[in-house]
Amino acid sequence: MPEEVVVRHCAPTLAGLKTASLFTVISDSEEQLRQDVAELNEKLNGHRIRVLVLGRFRNRARIYLYRPDRLAADLHKDLAVQILCERGYDPDDLGQCLDMLLKKLEGNDQFPHEIGLFLGYPPGDVQGFIENLKPCKCTGIWKVYTDEQNARKTFERFQKCRDIYEKQVSAGIPLQRLAV
């Protein structure tokens, strides 16, 4: 898996600005995919970043790059706990949460609405998306239902990070040096 692809989709997570990122790659070889994920984990393990395959759909694989400590903290926010518990997750067991998310994604091209919690989106925005009772205030990386001003600043910060990281990786700086 080319480092450019990882940086394009995961720069804010690599930089420590975001809890997690999710992207899709085309992969016809299960063995090559396993090897690519193992290499990524080896490069990023010292930075407290993990990489998982969150399901395959035909010749595509969903790659989930995340920071376990931050994810555990995000899933323990009051509203996040409520949303997760209503859907059968155990927020005290990160492994169970990831397993359950994987099961919900397997063989399905639809995302469970709570996936935003696993990507570090504000729980209020995830709840707004789930309930879909009012129009969102703006759309960027996620649909914003709560703090539009802060979300827009976050979107700009993520884009600036992505631009900087893409320049650095194209200049030959290795992925493990870009991870904070």
Secondary structure, 3 states (H helix, E strand, C coil): CCHHHHHHHHHHHHCCCCCEEEEEEECCCHHHHHHHHHHHHHHHHHHCCEEEEEEEECCEEEEEEECHHHHHHHHCCHHHHHHHHHCCCCCCCHHHHHHHHHHHHCCCCCCCCCHHHHCCCCHHHHHHHHHCCCCCCEECCCEECCCHHHHHHHHHHHHHHHHHHHHHHHCCCCHHHHCC
